[in-house]
């Protein structure tokens, strides 16, 4: 296992796609920083804390993870490396776990590249300071790392069971985009208000007279209640992209680590079972 990890880490750090992913996330953070700096110059009284910027990249890094993981694992398949590893004595479980460690490490490095640029920009005064305490930031960063590792585990599952590189990358990307859409939909439904607020408007009739229209507060039919709301909340707290959405929304008391670990264990266990039965051509 140790020899396998050394060889895979060596290949990762020589992989141009991985470093492009790191540069992309750092560049995305630079763009976010520049946008906030421009907004602060235009409306300085409106922008203060930079808390909301710290984890924005975590919502979109899953697409980059899909590309990097899909190409990394797909190259192993297309070059026959996976078959050769098995021939020389590496077990399928060891190969899967090695890829999990490598791809999770790569994903976390890309995630931290975004955070580092935001923190550095705040430290030198380009954007505002953080209002969250150092302890809160550390806790959220740690929680986000486990969420990112869970995203990586789900992406690796797809890449390991689809031997064709192009098909694996496309499927992983589709899964990533789908998870973002799911996260936004669930967040929208959970954020719906129980009542539609009253309003008062004036409209002009065809004859030129003005008519006052009042609407009293009424129950919102889209508001989730009971078991349905509990199911939506459970999914929102369990899916790793949904976790990153909540972390990026400055919720300081989130603790998704147990759920992230559960996702990693379940996804990895299922992946190993399927991979052990694959025909390594």
Phi and psi in degrees as GROMACS dihedral restraints (atoms count N, CA, C in turn):
[ dihedral_restraints ]
;  ai    aj    ak    al  type     phi  dphi    fc
    3     4     5     6     1   -65.3    20    10
    4     5     6     7     1   -39.8    20    10
    6     7     8     9     1   -65.2    20    10
    7     8     9    10     1   -38.0    20    10
    9    10    11    12     1   -64.1    20    10
   10    11    12    13     1   -43.4    20    10
   12    13    14    15     1   -65.5    20    10
   13    14    15    16     1   -42.7    20    10
   15    16    17    18     1   -61.4    20    10
   16    17    18    19     1   -43.8    20    10
   18    19    20    21     1   -65.5    20    10
   19    20    21    22     1   -41.3    20    10
   21    22    23    24     1   -71.1    20    10
   22    23    24    25     1   -38.8    20    10
   24    25    26    27     1   -64.4    20    10
   25    26    27    28     1   -39.8    20    10
   27    28    29    30     1   -61.4    20    10
   28    29    30    31     1   -41.5    20    10
   30    31    32    33     1   -68.8    20    10
   31    32    33    34     1   -37.0    20    10
   33    34    35    36     1   -61.7    20    10
   34    35    36    37     1   -48.9    20    10
   36    37    38    39     1   -74.1    20    10
   37    38    39    40     1    -7.1    20    10
   39    40    41    42     1  -101.0    20    10
   40    41    42    43     1    -1.6    20    10
   42    43    44    45     1   -82.1    20    10
   43    44    45    46     1   118.7    20    10
   45    46    47    48     1   -67.0    20    10
   46    47    48    49     1   -34.0    20    10
   48    49    50    51     1   -63.9    20    10
   49    50    51    52     1   -39.7    20    10
   51    52    53    54     1   -61.2    20    10
   52    53    54    55     1   -47.8    20    10
   54    55    56    57     1   -68.2    20    10
   55    56    57    58     1   -30.3    20    10
   57    58    59    60     1   -65.8    20    10
   58    59    60    61     1   -36.6    20    10
   60    61    62    63     1   -63.9    20    10
   61    62    63    64     1   -42.1    20    10
   63    64    65    66     1   -62.3    20    10
   64    65    66    67     1   -46.2    20    10
   66    67    68    69     1   -64.5    20    10
   67    68    69    70     1   -37.8    20    10
   69    70    71    72     1   -62.3    20    10
   70    71    72    73     1   -45.8    20    10
   72    73    74    75     1   -67.0    20    10
   73    74    75    76     1   -38.8    20    10
   75    76    77    78     1   -65.6    20    10
   76    77    78    79     1   -40.3    20    10
   78    79    80    81     1   -66.3    20    10
   79    80    81    82     1   -37.6    20    10
   81    82    83    84     1   -62.0    20    10
   82    83    84    85     1   -41.5    20    10
   84    85    86    87     1   -64.1    20    10
   85    86    87    88     1   -38.3    20    10
   87    88    89    90     1   -63.4    20    10
   88    89    90    91     1   -40.2    20    10
   90    91    92    93     1   -64.9    20    10
   91    92    93    94     1   -43.6    20    10
   93    94    95    96     1   -61.4    20    10
   94    95    96    97     1   -41.5    20    10
   96    97    98    99     1   -63.1    20    10
   97    98    99   100     1   -45.8    20    10
   99   100   101   102     1   -62.7    20    10
  100   101   102   103     1   -40.5    20    10
  102   103   104   105     1   -63.0    20    10
  103   104   105   106     1   -44.7    20    10
  105   106   107   108     1   -65.3    20    10
  106   107   108   109     1   -40.5    20    10
  108   109   110   111     1   -60.5    20    10
  109   110   111   112     1   -42.2    20    10
  111   112   113   114     1   -65.1    20    10
  112   113   114   115     1   -41.9    20    10
  114   115   116   117     1   -66.0    20    10
  115   116   117   118     1   -37.3    20    10
  117   118   119   120     1   -65.9    20    10
  118   119   120   121     1   -35.2    20    10
  120   121   122   123     1   -69.5    20    10
  121   122   123   124     1   -35.9    20    10
  123   124   125   126     1   -77.6    20    10
  124   125   126   127     1   -43.0    20    10
  126   127   128   129     1  -132.9    20    10
  127   128   129   130     1    73.7    20    10
  129   130   131   132     1   -62.4    20    10
  130   131   132   133     1   -29.5    20    10
  132   133   134   135     1   -75.7    20    10
  133   134   135   136     1   -13.9    20    10
  135   136   137   138     1   -90.2    20    10
  136   137   138   139     1   -30.9    20    10
  138   139   140   141     1  -107.0    20    10
  139   140   141   142     1   127.4    20    10
  141   142   143   144     1  -130.0    20    10
  142   143   144   145     1   -85.8    20    10
  144   145   146   147     1   -66.8    20    10
  145   146   147   148     1   149.4    20    10
  147   148   149   150     1  -104.8    20    10
  148   149   150   151     1    15.2    20    10
  150   151   152   153     1   -54.9    20    10
  151   152   153   154     1   -41.9    20    10
  153   154   155   156     1   -68.3    20    10
  154   155   156   157     1   -12.4    20    10
  156   157   158   159     1   -90.8    20    10
  157   158   159   160     1   -20.2    20    10
  159   160   161   162     1   -60.2    20    10
  160   161   162   163     1   -38.4    20    10
  162   163   164   165     1  -116.9    20    10
  163   164   165   166     1    15.4    20    10
  165   166   167   168     1   -58.3    20    10
  166   167   168   169     1   -39.2    20    10
  168   169   170   171     1   -62.5    20    10
  169   170   171   172     1   -26.3    20    10
  171   172   173   174     1   -64.9    20    10
  172   173   174   175     1   -20.4    20    10
  174   175   176   177     1   -75.4    20    10
  175   176   177   178     1   -21.2    20    10
  177   178   179   180     1  -121.6    20    10
  178   179   180   181     1    -8.5    20    10
  180   181   182   183     1   -65.3    20    10
  181   182   183   184     1   -20.2    20    10
  183   184   185   186     1   -63.2    20    10
  184   185   186   187     1   -30.5    20    10
  186   187   188   189     1   -68.8    20    10
  187   188   189   190     1   -40.8    20    10
  189   190   191   192     1   -65.7    20    10
  190   191   192   193     1   -40.1    20    10
  192   193   194   195     1   -59.5    20    10
  193   194   195   196     1   -41.0    20    10
  195   196   197   198     1   -60.9    20    10
  196   197   198   199     1   -42.5    20    10
  198   199   200   201     1   -67.5    20    10
  199   200   201   202     1   -50.4    20    10
  201   202   203   204     1   -63.9    20    10
  202   203   204   205     1   -47.0    20    10
  204   205   206   207     1   -65.5    20    10
  205   206   207   208     1   -44.8    20    10
  207   208   209   210     1   -60.4    20    10
  208   209   210   211     1   -42.6    20    10
  210   211   212   213     1   -72.6    20    10
  211   212   213   214     1   -40.8    20    10
  213   214   215   216     1   -60.9    20    10
  214   215   216   217     1   -50.4    20    10
  216   217   218   219     1   -73.8    20    10
  217   218   219   220     1   -40.1    20    10
  219   220   221   222     1   -60.8    20    10
  220   221   222   223     1   -35.8    20    10
  222   223   224   225     1   -64.2    20    10
  223   224   225   226     1   -36.8    20    10
  225   226   227   228     1   -59.5    20    10
  226   227   228   229     1   -41.7    20    10
  228   229   230   231     1   -69.5    20    10
  229   230   231   232     1   -51.2    20    10
  231   232   233   234     1   -65.9    20    10
  232   233   234   235     1   -29.9    20    10
  234   235   236   237     1   -87.7    20    10
  235   236   237   238     1    -7.0    20    10
  237   238   239   240     1    81.3    20    10
  238   239   240   241     1     8.5    20    10
  240   241   242   243     1   -64.0    20    10
  241   242   243   244     1   -39.7    20    10
  243   244   245   246     1   -62.0    20    10
  244   245   246   247     1   -43.7    20    10
  246   247   248   249     1   -62.6    20    10
  247   248   249   250     1   -42.2    20    10
  249   250   251   252     1   -65.5    20    10
  250   251   252   253     1   -38.4    20    10
  252   253   254   255     1   -60.1    20    10
  253   254   255   256     1   -40.5    20    10
  255   256   257   258     1   -69.0    20    10
  256   257   258   259     1   -38.5    20    10
  258   259   260   261     1   -63.2    20    10
  259   260   261   262     1   -38.3    20    10
  261   262   263   264     1   -83.6    20    10
  262   263   264   265     1     3.9    20    10
  264   265   266   267     1   116.5    20    10
  265   266   267   268     1    -2.7    20    10
  267   268   269   270     1   -76.9    20    10
  268   269   270   271     1   131.8    20    10
  270   271   272   273     1   -73.5    20    10
  271   272   273   274     1   157.6    20    10
  273   274   275   276     1   -65.2    20    10
  274   275   276   277     1   -36.3    20    10
  276   277   278   279     1   -62.9    20    10
  277   278   279   280     1   -43.9    20    10
  279   280   281   282     1   -63.9    20    10
  280   281   282   283     1   -40.5    20    10
  282   283   284   285     1   -64.1    20    10
  283   284   285   286     1   -42.0    20    10
  285   286   287   288     1   -65.3    20    10
  286   287   288   289     1   -47.2    20    10
  288   289   290   291     1   -65.2    20    10
  289   290   291   292     1   -36.4    20    10
  291   292   293   294     1   -61.9    20    10
  292   293   294   295     1   -45.4    20    10
  294   295   296   297     1   -63.7    20    10
  295   296   297   298     1   -36.2    20    10
  297   298   299   300     1   -61.9    20    10
  298   299   300   301     1   -46.4    20    10
  300   301   302   303     1   -64.7    20    10
  301   302   303   304     1   -44.2    20    10
  303   304   305   306     1   -64.7    20    10
  304   305   306   307     1   -49.8    20    10
  306   307   308   309     1   -69.4    20    10
  307   308   309   310     1   -35.3    20    10
  309   310   311   312     1   -66.4    20    10
  310   311   312   313     1   -41.0    20    10
  312   313   314   315     1   -61.6    20    10
  313   314   315   316     1   -45.5    20    10
  315   316   317   318     1   -60.7    20    10
  316   317   318   319     1   -42.2    20    10
  318   319   320   321     1   -64.4    20    10
  319   320   321   322     1   -43.1    20    10
  321   322   323   324     1   -66.5    20    10
  322   323   324   325     1   -39.3    20    10
  324   325   326   327     1   -61.2    20    10
  325   326   327   328     1   -43.7    20    10
  327   328   329   330     1   -64.0    20    10
  328   329   330   331     1   -40.1    20    10
  330   331   332   333     1   -63.7    20    10
  331   332   333   334     1   -44.8    20    10
  333   334   335   336     1   -69.0    20    10
  334   335   336   337     1   -26.8    20    10
  336   337   338   339     1   -61.8    20    10
  337   338   339   340     1   -40.6    20    10
  339   340   341   342     1   -64.0    20    10
  340   341   342   343     1   -49.5    20    10
  342   343   344   345     1   -60.5    20    10
  343   344   345   346     1   -41.5    20    10
  345   346   347   348     1   -60.9    20    10
  346   347   348   349     1   -41.0    20    10
  348   349   350   351     1   -66.4    20    10
  349   350   351   352     1   -41.1    20    10
  351   352   353   354     1   -64.9    20    10
  352   353   354   355     1   -46.1    20    10
  354   355   356   357     1   -62.8    20    10
  355   356   357   358     1   -44.0    20    10
  357   358   359   360     1   -63.1    20    10
  358   359   360   361     1   -40.1    20    10
  360   361   362   363     1   -65.0    20    10
  361   362   363   364     1   -37.2    20    10
  363   364   365   366     1   -70.0    20    10
  364   365   366   367     1   -39.7    20    10
  366   367   368   369     1   -63.8    20    10
  367   368   369   370     1   -35.3    20    10
  369   370   371   372     1   -94.8    20    10
  370   371   372   373     1     5.8    20    10
  372   373   374   375     1    87.4    20    10
  373   374   375   376     1    10.5    20    10
  375   376   377   378     1   -68.7    20    10
  376   377   378   379     1   -40.1    20    10
  378   379   380   381     1  -122.5    20    10
  379   380   381   382     1   174.8    20    10
  381   382   383   384     1   -66.9    20    10
  382   383   384   385     1   166.3    20    10
  384   385   386   387     1   -76.7    20    10
  385   386   387   388     1   166.9    20    10
  387   388   389   390     1   -87.8    20    10
  388   389   390   391     1   138.9    20    10
  390   391   392   393     1   -88.5    20    10
  391   392   393   394     1   -25.4    20    10
  393   394   395   396     1   -67.7    20    10
  394   395   396   397     1   148.4    20    10
  396   397   398   399     1   -71.7    20    10
  397   398   399   400     1   161.8    20    10
  399   400   401   402     1   -60.2    20    10
  400   401   402   403     1   -36.8    20    10
  402   403   404   405     1   -64.8    20    10
  403   404   405   406     1   -42.0    20    10
  405   406   407   408     1   -64.9    20    10
  406   407   408   409     1   -44.3    20    10
  408   409   410   411     1   -61.4    20    10
  409   410   411   412     1   -43.9    20    10
  411   412   413   414     1   -61.1    20    10
  412   413   414   415     1   -43.3    20    10
  414   415   416   417     1   -63.3    20    10
  415   416   417   418     1   -42.0    20    10
  417   418   419   420     1   -68.7    20    10
  418   419   420   421     1   -38.4    20    10
  420   421   422   423     1   -62.6    20    10
  421   422   423   424     1   -44.3    20    10
  423   424   425   426     1   -62.7    20    10
  424   425   426   427     1   -44.7    20    10
  426   427   428   429     1   -61.3    20    10
  427   428   429   430     1   -42.7    20    10
  429   430   431   432     1   -65.2    20    10
  430   431   432   433     1   -32.9    20    10
  432   433   434   435     1   -61.8    20    10
  433   434   435   436     1   -42.2    20    10
  435   436   437   438     1   -67.9    20    10
  436   437   438   439     1   -36.3    20    10
  438   439   440   441     1   -64.5    20    10
  439   440   441   442     1   -41.8    20    10
  441   442   443   444     1   -64.5    20    10
  442   443   444   445     1   -40.4    20    10
  444   445   446   447     1   -62.8    20    10
  445   446   447   448     1   -35.7    20    10
  447   448   449   450     1   -67.4    20    10
  448   449   450   451     1   -40.1    20    10
  450   451   452   453     1   -60.8    20    10
  451   452   453   454     1   -43.1    20    10
  453   454   455   456     1   -61.8    20    10
  454   455   456   457     1   -40.5    20    10
  456   457   458   459     1   -63.6    20    10
  457   458   459   460     1   -40.4    20    10
  459   460   461   462     1   -67.3    20    10
  460   461   462   463     1   -40.5    20    10
  462   463   464   465     1   -67.3    20    10
  463   464   465   466     1   -39.8    20    10
  465   466   467   468     1   -63.3    20    10
  466   467   468   469     1   -37.7    20    10
  468   469   470   471     1   -54.9    20    10
  469   470   471   472     1   -46.4    20    10
  471   472   473   474     1   -64.0    20    10
  472   473   474   475     1   -45.6    20    10
  474   475   476   477     1   -66.7    20    10
  475   476   477   478     1   -33.1    20    10
  477   478   479   480     1   -79.1    20    10
  478   479   480   481     1   -25.4    20    10
  480   481   482   483     1   -96.4    20    10
  481   482   483   484     1    -8.9    20    10
  483   484   485   486     1  -113.1    20    10
  484   485   486   487     1   103.7    20    10
  486   487   488   489     1   -70.3    20    10
  487   488   489   490     1   -24.1    20    10
  489   490   491   492     1   -79.6    20    10
  490   491   492   493     1   125.6    20    10
  492   493   494   495     1   -58.9    20    10
  493   494   495   496     1   -51.0    20    10
  495   496   497   498     1   -63.0    20    10
  496   497   498   499     1   -43.0    20    10
  498   499   500   501     1   -65.7    20    10
  499   500   501   502     1   -39.2    20    10
  501   502   503   504     1   -64.8    20    10
  502   503   504   505     1   -43.3    20    10
  504   505   506   507     1   -64.2    20    10
  505   506   507   508     1   -46.8    20    10
  507   508   509   510     1   -63.1    20    10
  508   509   510   511     1   -44.5    20    10
  510   511   512   513     1   -63.3    20    10
  511   512   513   514     1   -41.6    20    10
  513   514   515   516     1   -64.7    20    10
  514   515   516   517     1   -39.1    20    10
  516   517   518   519     1   -66.7    20    10
  517   518   519   520     1   -41.4    20    10
  519   520   521   522     1   -61.7    20    10
  520   521   522   523     1   -42.2    20    10
  522   523   524   525     1   -60.7    20    10
  523   524   525   526     1   -42.4    20    10
  525   526   527   528     1   -63.0    20    10
  526   527   528   529     1   -46.2    20    10
  528   529   530   531     1   -64.5    20    10
  529   530   531   532     1   -40.2    20    10
  531   532   533   534     1   -61.7    20    10
  532   533   534   535     1   -41.5    20    10
  534   535   536   537     1   -64.6    20    10
  535   536   537   538     1   -35.9    20    10
  537   538   539   540     1   -65.2    20    10
  538   539   540   541     1   -43.1    20    10
  540   541   542   543     1   -63.7    20    10
  541   542   543   544     1   -42.4    20    10
  543   544   545   546     1   -61.3    20    10
  544   545   546   547     1   -44.6    20    10
  546   547   548   549     1   -61.1    20    10
  547   548   549   550     1   -44.4    20    10
  549   550   551   552     1   -65.9    20    10
  550   551   552   553     1   -40.1    20    10
  552   553   554   555     1   -65.6    20    10
  553   554   555   556     1   -46.7    20    10
  555   556   557   558     1   -64.7    20    10
  556   557   558   559     1   -42.1    20    10
  558   559   560   561     1   -61.5    20    10
  559   560   561   562     1   -40.9    20    10
  561   562   563   564     1   -63.0    20    10
  562   563   564   565     1   -44.1    20    10
  564   565   566   567     1   -67.7    20    10
  565   566   567   568     1   -40.1    20    10
  567   568   569   570     1   -70.1    20    10
  568   569   570   571     1   -27.6    20    10
  570   571   572   573     1   -83.3    20    10
  571   572   573   574     1    -7.5    20    10
  573   574   575   576     1   -61.5    20    10
  574   575   576   577     1   138.9    20    10
  576   577   578   579     1   -77.6    20    10
  577   578   579   580     1   150.0    20    10
  579   580   581   582     1   -67.3    20    10
  580   581   582   583     1   -32.4    20    10
  582   583   584   585     1  -125.8    20    10
  583   584   585   586     1   143.0    20    10
  585   586   587   588     1   -81.2    20    10
  586   587   588   589     1   123.1    20    10
  588   589   590   591     1   -66.0    20    10
  589   590   591   592     1   147.6    20    10
  591   592   593   594     1   -67.4    20    10
  592   593   594   595     1   152.9    20    10
  594   595   596   597     1  -144.1    20    10
  595   596   597   598     1   160.7    20    10
  597   598   599   600     1  -136.8    20    10
  598   599   600   601     1   119.4    20    10
  600   601   602   603     1  -132.1    20    10
  601   602   603   604     1   159.1    20    10
  603   604   605   606     1  -115.5    20    10
  604   605   606   607     1   132.0    20    10
  606   607   608   609     1  -123.8    20    10
  607   608   609   610     1   152.3    20    10
  609   610   611   612     1   -98.6    20    10
  610   611   612   613     1   124.3    20    10
  612   613   614   615     1   -77.9    20    10
  613   614   615   616     1   169.0    20    10
  615   616   617   618     1   -63.3    20    10
  616   617   618   619     1   -29.1    20    10
  618   619   620   621     1   -85.5    20    10
  619   620   621   622     1     5.7    20    10
  621   622   623   624     1    91.6    20    10
  622   623   624   625     1    -3.9    20    10
  624   625   626   627     1   -84.8    20    10
  625   626   627   628     1   156.3    20    10
  627   628   629   630     1  -101.0    20    10
  628   629   630   631     1   137.3    20    10
  630   631   632   633     1  -122.5    20    10
  631   632   633   634     1   132.2    20    10
  633   634   635   636     1   -93.0    20    10
  634   635   636   637     1   129.6    20    10
  636   637   638   639     1  -120.7    20    10
  637   638   639   640     1   126.0    20    10
  639   640   641   642     1  -117.4    20    10
  640   641   642   643     1   138.9    20    10
  642   643   644   645     1  -125.2    20    10
  643   644   645   646     1   119.3    20    10
  645   646   647   648     1   -78.2    20    10
  646   647   648   649     1   161.0    20    10
  648   649   650   651     1   -64.8    20    10
  649   650   651   652     1   135.7    20    10
  651   652   653   654     1  -132.5    20    10
  652   653   654   655     1   161.1    20    10
  654   655   656   657     1   -65.9    20    10
  655   656   657   658     1   138.3    20    10
  657   658   659   660     1   -84.2    20    10
  658   659   660   661     1   117.1    20    10
  660   661   662   663     1   -65.3    20    10
  661   662   663   664     1   -18.0    20    10
  663   664   665   666     1   -90.8    20    10
  664   665   666   667     1    -0.8    20    10
  666   667   668   669     1   -73.4    20    10
  667   668   669   670     1   128.7    20    10
  669   670   671   672     1   -83.0    20    10
  670   671   672   673     1   135.9    20    10
  672   673   674   675     1  -134.0    20    10
  673   674   675   676     1   164.0    20    10
  675   676   677   678     1    58.9    20    10
  676   677   678   679     1  -140.3    20    10
  678   679   680   681     1   -63.4    20    10
  679   680   681   682     1   -34.1    20    10
  681   682   683   684     1   -62.7    20    10
  682   683   684   685     1   -41.7    20    10
  684   685   686   687     1   -66.6    20    10
  685   686   687   688     1   -38.1    20    10
  687   688   689   690     1   -64.1    20    10
  688   689   690   691     1   -39.3    20    10
  690   691   692   693     1   -65.0    20    10
  691   692   693   694     1   -46.4    20    10
  693   694   695   696     1   -60.6    20    10
  694   695   696   697     1   -42.0    20    10
  696   697   698   699     1   -67.3    20    10
  697   698   699   700     1   -38.7    20    10
  699   700   701   702     1   -61.9    20    10
  700   701   702   703     1   -46.1    20    10
  702   703   704   705     1   -62.7    20    10
  703   704   705   706     1   -42.0    20    10
  705   706   707   708     1   -63.1    20    10
  706   707   708   709     1   -34.7    20    10
  708   709   710   711     1   -85.5    20    10
  709   710   711   712     1   -12.3    20    10
  711   712   713   714     1  -103.7    20    10
  712   713   714   715     1   -43.5    20    10
  714   715   716   717     1   -67.1    20    10
  715   716   717   718     1   129.2    20    10
  717   718   719   720     1   -62.4    20    10
  718   719   720   721     1   -33.8    20    10
  720   721   722   723     1   -68.0    20    10
  721   722   723   724     1   -37.9    20    10
  723   724   725   726     1   -63.2    20    10
  724   725   726   727     1   -37.7    20    10
  726   727   728   729     1   -61.1    20    10
  727   728   729   730     1   -45.3    20    10
  729   730   731   732     1   -63.5    20    10
  730   731   732   733     1   -34.5    20    10
  732   733   734   735     1   -62.4    20    10
  733   734   735   736     1   -42.3    20    10
  735   736   737   738     1   -70.1    20    10
  736   737   738   739     1   -38.4    20    10
  738   739   740   741     1   -63.3    20    10
  739   740   741   742     1   -42.0    20    10
  741   742   743   744     1   -71.4    20    10
  742   743   744   745     1   -13.9    20    10
  744   745   746   747     1   -88.4    20    10
  745   746   747   748     1    14.1    20    10
  747   748   749   750     1    67.4    20    10
  748   749   750   751     1    31.7    20    10
  750   751   752   753     1   -83.2    20    10
  751   752   753   754     1   109.1    20    10
  753   754   755   756     1   -80.5    20    10
  754   755   756   757     1   -10.0    20    10
  756   757   758   759     1  -112.1    20    10
  757   758   759   760     1    19.7    20    10
  759   760   761   762     1   -74.4    20    10
  760   761   762   763     1   144.8    20    10
  762   763   764   765     1  -144.3    20    10
  763   764   765   766     1    89.4    20    10
  765   766   767   768     1  -100.0    20    10
  766   767   768   769     1     3.1    20    10
  768   769   770   771     1   -56.9    20    10
  769   770   771   772     1   -47.0    20    10
  771   772   773   774     1   -59.2    20    10
  772   773   774   775     1   -40.3    20    10
  774   775   776   777     1   -69.4    20    10
  775   776   777   778     1   -38.9    20    10
  777   778   779   780     1   -62.5    20    10
  778   779   780   781     1   -43.1    20    10
  780   781   782   783     1   -62.3    20    10
  781   782   783   784     1   -38.3    20    10
  783   784   785   786     1   -63.6    20    10
  784   785   786   787     1   -41.9    20    10
  786   787   788   789     1   -62.2    20    10
  787   788   789   790     1   -43.3    20    10
  789   790   791   792     1   -62.5    20    10
  790   791   792   793     1   -46.7    20    10
  792   793   794   795     1   -64.6    20    10
  793   794   795   796     1   -46.8    20    10
  795   796   797   798     1   -66.2    20    10
  796   797   798   799     1   -46.2    20    10
  798   799   800   801     1   -64.5    20    10
  799   800   801   802     1   -42.9    20    10
  801   802   803   804     1   -67.5    20    10
  802   803   804   805     1   -42.1    20    10
  804   805   806   807     1   -60.3    20    10
  805   806   807   808     1   -45.5    20    10
  807   808   809   810     1   -65.2    20    10
  808   809   810   811     1   -39.9    20    10
  810   811   812   813     1   -63.4    20    10
  811   812   813   814     1   -42.4    20    10
  813   814   815   816     1   -64.3    20    10
  814   815   816   817     1   -42.4    20    10
  816   817   818   819     1   -60.2    20    10
  817   818   819   820     1   -43.4    20    10
  819   820   821   822     1   -71.0    20    10
  820   821   822   823     1   -43.1    20    10
  822   823   824   825     1   -64.1    20    10
  823   824   825   826     1   -33.7    20    10
  825   826   827   828     1   -67.2    20    10
  826   827   828   829     1   -19.5    20    10
  828   829   830   831     1  -101.2    20    10
  829   830   831   832     1    -2.9    20    10
  831   832   833   834     1   -72.9    20    10
  832   833   834   835     1   147.1    20    10
  834   835   836   837     1   -86.9    20    10
  835   836   837   838     1   110.2    20    10
  837   838   839   840     1   -85.5    20    10
  838   839   840   841     1    88.8    20    10
